[in-house]
Amino acid sequence: MDVKKYWPVIPPVILYVLYEATGVFWFRFSIIAFLLCYVLLLIFARTDNRTRGKYLFIPCAFFLSIIGDLFLHYDEGRAPLFIAGVVFYFIAHLSYIGFTLRKGKVNWWLMLLLCIGFGVYYILLLRPGISNPAIRIAVVAYILVSSLSLSTAAAMPVTAALWRTTKILIICGIASLAISDAILALHDFGGIGTGYFLMLPLFYMSQILVTCALIHQLKPTIS
């Protein structure tokens, strides 16, 4: 495997280290911005007009994640900004679903298991700490869309047009995002800080893994 082609993961790691060292938000903001620009260049350089549309769901998800991150960073406990952030992350998951729902398939068994697991997690750990009905609705909707994005990713068929490694990286990327969101919600609503230090690394790892999936999937030349 040619590891040199995965060089785009290095700048995001450096930016995250700079953020941890300085606390400057714009270092953190630049991580997804860099990946967004890179995947756009990659898609337009290595796809044709016939196949490009399905890949553009990925940079769309990155862009929506940037907006969601901005809202959540500046919400300072204000429900409207928090809900706006959740809405943008919700639409970002819809963009991932737009990419993963290539053949209209959903792994319904996985969907059922995820809904049960997240449902128990929500009822026991999150709901008691959420007094605002609008936030409750936003959190439940987000849980459902997260479960659906994972289930559609798991159901992606491995074919000549979609390689197994690409599928695994996409699943791992979306799973990293779901775990990051669960840790954040547990901290904010459940008052449990266990594993909170992993929240941001997992969040940015999700975009890095999805970017690696595109690097692996898209050949240097258009076939």
Backbone torsions as a table, in degrees:
resi	resn	phi	psi	omega
1	MET	NA	133.6	179.9
2	ASP	-83.9	98.7	-177.4
3	VAL	-73.0	-18.8	-177.5
4	LYS	-62.6	-28.1	-177.4
5	LYS	-70.9	-11.7	179.8
6	TYR	-94.1	19.2	-179.9
7	TRP	-55.7	-28.9	-178.5
8	PRO	-60.8	-14.5	178.8
9	VAL	-77.5	-15.8	-175.9
10	ILE	-71.1	-50.4	178.9
11	PRO	-57.0	-42.8	177.2
12	PRO	-60.1	-38.7	178.0
13	VAL	-63.7	-43.1	178.4
14	ILE	-62.3	-42.8	179.5
15	LEU	-63.1	-37.9	179.2
16	TYR	-68.7	-39.4	176.7
17	VAL	-61.3	-41.8	177.8
18	LEU	-63.3	-39.3	177.8
19	TYR	-63.2	-45.7	-179.8
20	GLU	-64.0	-34.0	-177.6
21	ALA	-77.3	-31.8	-173.0
22	THR	-112.6	-25.4	-175.4
23	GLY	77.0	6.9	-180.0
24	VAL	-76.3	117.5	-174.2
25	PHE	-59.7	-33.4	-173.2
26	TRP	-70.5	-21.4	169.7
27	PHE	-63.8	-45.2	179.1
28	ARG	-64.9	-43.4	179.2
29	PHE	-58.8	-36.1	-175.3
30	SER	-70.9	-16.4	-177.5
31	ILE	-61.6	-56.6	-178.9
32	ILE	-71.6	-32.5	178.0
33	ALA	-59.5	-43.0	178.0
34	PHE	-63.2	-47.6	-179.2
35	LEU	-63.4	-37.1	177.4
36	LEU	-59.7	-49.4	179.8
37	CYS	-62.3	-40.8	-178.4
38	TYR	-65.3	-47.2	-176.9
39	VAL	-67.2	-31.7	175.4
40	LEU	-63.4	-46.1	177.1
41	LEU	-61.4	-42.4	-179.7
42	LEU	-62.0	-46.2	-177.5
43	ILE	-65.1	-46.2	-177.5
44	PHE	-71.8	-23.9	179.6
45	ALA	-83.6	-28.3	-169.8
46	ARG	-121.1	11.7	175.3
47	THR	-129.0	161.5	175.6
48	ASP	-105.2	178.1	-176.3
49	ASN	-62.3	-27.0	-177.3
50	ARG	-73.1	-36.6	-174.8
51	THR	-105.0	-9.8	-171.5
52	ARG	-64.7	-37.7	-173.3
53	GLY	-56.0	-42.8	-176.1
54	LYS	-68.0	-29.1	179.9
55	TYR	-79.3	-22.8	-178.3
56	LEU	-69.5	-12.1	173.3
57	PHE	-61.2	-30.8	-176.3
58	ILE	-69.0	-54.4	176.6
59	PRO	-61.8	-29.3	175.7
60	CYS	-62.4	-43.3	177.5
61	ALA	-63.1	-39.2	178.2
62	PHE	-63.0	-45.5	-178.9
63	PHE	-61.5	-44.4	179.7
64	LEU	-64.9	-34.8	177.2
65	SER	-65.8	-36.9	176.6
66	ILE	-60.9	-46.6	-179.4
67	ILE	-64.5	-43.6	178.3
68	GLY	-60.7	-40.2	179.2
69	ASP	-63.1	-39.5	178.1
70	LEU	-62.8	-45.6	179.8
71	PHE	-62.5	-44.7	-178.2
72	LEU	-70.3	-30.9	178.9
73	HIS	-67.5	-35.6	-175.5
74	TYR	-103.5	9.1	-174.9
75	ASP	-69.1	-35.9	176.8
76	GLU	48.1	43.0	176.8
77	GLY	82.3	2.5	-179.2
78	ARG	-87.1	120.2	-173.9
79	ALA	-57.6	-43.7	-178.5
80	PRO	-59.1	-41.7	180.0
81	LEU	-70.2	-37.6	177.1
82	PHE	-62.1	-46.9	-179.9
83	ILE	-62.9	-39.8	177.8
84	ALA	-60.9	-41.8	177.7
85	GLY	-62.1	-44.0	178.6
86	VAL	-63.0	-38.8	180.0
87	VAL	-61.9	-43.1	-179.9
88	PHE	-67.8	-38.2	175.2
89	TYR	-66.5	-35.4	176.4
90	PHE	-59.3	-47.6	-179.5
91	ILE	-68.6	-31.3	175.4
92	ALA	-61.4	-41.7	176.5
93	HIS	-63.7	-37.0	176.5
94	LEU	-62.1	-35.9	177.2
95	SER	-65.9	-42.5	175.1
96	TYR	-60.4	-40.5	178.3
97	ILE	-63.0	-38.2	177.1
98	GLY	-58.3	-33.2	177.1
99	PHE	-80.7	-43.8	-174.5
100	THR	-76.1	-23.9	-177.7
101	LEU	-84.9	55.4	-172.9
102	ARG	-70.5	-37.8	-178.7
103	LYS	-115.1	17.9	179.1
104	GLY	69.6	27.7	-176.0
105	LYS	-106.2	146.0	173.3
106	VAL	-133.1	135.3	173.8
107	ASN	-81.9	92.5	-171.6
108	TRP	-68.3	-29.8	176.8
109	TRP	-65.6	-43.8	177.4
110	LEU	-65.4	-40.1	178.1
111	MET	-58.4	-43.9	-179.9
112	LEU	-63.5	-46.1	-179.5
113	LEU	-62.8	-42.3	179.9
114	LEU	-65.3	-41.8	-179.9
115	CYS	-64.4	-39.5	178.0
116	ILE	-65.7	-48.1	-179.2
117	GLY	-62.4	-49.0	179.1
118	PHE	-67.0	-32.4	178.7
119	GLY	-63.7	-45.1	177.0
120	VAL	-63.0	-43.8	178.2
121	TYR	-58.4	-42.5	-179.1
122	TYR	-68.5	-48.6	-175.3
123	ILE	-64.9	-42.9	-174.8
124	LEU	-82.7	-36.4	-169.9
125	LEU	-110.7	-31.3	-174.4
126	LEU	-100.4	-48.8	-172.1
127	ARG	-55.6	-40.6	179.7
128	PRO	-60.8	-24.8	-178.3
129	GLY	-95.8	3.5	-179.2
130	ILE	-114.0	110.7	-179.1
131	SER	-95.0	-23.1	-177.5
132	ASN	-82.3	118.8	-178.5
133	PRO	-59.9	-35.9	-179.4
134	ALA	-65.2	-39.0	178.5
135	ILE	-68.5	-36.9	176.5
136	ARG	-59.2	-46.1	179.8
137	ILE	-62.7	-43.5	-179.1
138	ALA	-62.0	-41.8	-179.1
139	VAL	-67.2	-43.1	179.0
140	VAL	-63.2	-44.3	179.0
141	ALA	-61.7	-38.8	-179.8
142	TYR	-67.9	-38.6	176.7
143	ILE	-60.6	-42.8	-179.0
144	LEU	-65.2	-44.4	-177.8
145	VAL	-70.9	-32.5	176.0
146	SER	-64.6	-42.5	178.5
147	SER	-63.7	-39.8	-179.4
148	LEU	-68.0	-39.8	-178.7
149	SER	-66.1	-38.3	175.7
150	LEU	-66.7	-40.0	-177.4
151	SER	-69.1	-37.6	178.1
152	THR	-73.0	-34.1	176.9
153	ALA	-64.4	-41.7	179.6
154	ALA	-66.0	-26.2	-178.0
155	ALA	-90.1	-2.0	-179.9
156	MET	-60.2	128.0	179.8
157	PRO	-75.4	136.0	175.6
158	VAL	-84.7	118.3	-177.2
159	THR	-138.0	-175.7	175.5
160	ALA	-64.2	-24.7	-178.9
161	ALA	-90.6	-12.1	178.0
162	LEU	-140.9	113.5	-173.8
163	TRP	-83.0	156.0	-176.8
164	ARG	-61.0	-43.2	-179.5
165	THR	-61.8	-37.7	176.9
166	THR	-60.1	-46.4	180.0
167	LYS	-61.0	-45.4	-179.0
168	ILE	-61.8	-43.6	179.9
169	LEU	-64.9	-39.2	177.5
170	ILE	-63.5	-46.4	179.5
171	ILE	-60.6	-46.2	-179.7
172	CYS	-63.1	-37.8	178.8
173	GLY	-64.7	-46.7	-180.0
174	ILE	-68.8	-37.1	177.2
175	ALA	-64.0	-39.3	177.7
176	SER	-61.4	-40.2	178.3
177	LEU	-65.4	-42.4	-179.2
178	ALA	-64.7	-41.5	179.3
179	ILE	-66.6	-41.6	177.5
180	SER	-59.0	-44.5	179.6
181	ASP	-64.0	-40.2	179.9
182	ALA	-64.2	-40.3	178.5
183	ILE	-65.4	-41.6	179.2
184	LEU	-63.1	-46.2	-179.8
185	ALA	-64.1	-38.9	179.2
186	LEU	-63.1	-37.3	178.4
187	HIS	-71.1	-46.8	-173.5
188	ASP	-75.0	-39.0	-174.2
189	PHE	-107.1	-29.6	-178.9
190	GLY	-94.9	-10.6	-179.2
191	GLY	67.1	23.8	-178.7
192	ILE	-111.9	117.8	-176.2
193	GLY	-96.8	6.5	-178.9
194	THR	-60.1	124.3	178.5
195	GLY	76.4	7.9	-176.1
196	TYR	-62.2	-28.6	179.9
197	PHE	-63.5	-16.7	179.8
198	LEU	-88.4	-10.3	-172.4
199	MET	-59.3	-55.0	-178.4
200	LEU	-67.8	-45.5	177.3
201	PRO	-55.9	-40.7	179.2
202	LEU	-68.2	-36.4	179.2
203	PHE	-61.0	-47.9	-179.0
204	TYR	-76.7	-28.1	174.7
205	MET	-61.5	-32.3	-179.0
206	SER	-62.3	-45.3	178.8
207	GLN	-69.7	-34.6	178.5
208	ILE	-64.9	-43.2	179.8
209	LEU	-65.3	-40.8	178.6
210	VAL	-66.1	-38.5	176.3
211	THR	-62.5	-43.3	177.2
212	CYS	-60.7	-35.2	177.8
213	ALA	-61.6	-42.7	179.1
214	LEU	-69.3	-39.2	177.4
215	ILE	-59.8	-42.4	-179.7
216	HIS	-69.5	-38.5	-172.3
217	GLN	-75.6	-41.7	-172.1
218	LEU	-88.9	122.0	-178.5
219	LYS	-74.6	157.3	-178.8
220	PRO	-61.4	-26.1	178.7
221	THR	-125.3	151.8	178.0
222	ILE	-74.6	126.2	179.5
223	SER	-86.8	NA	NA
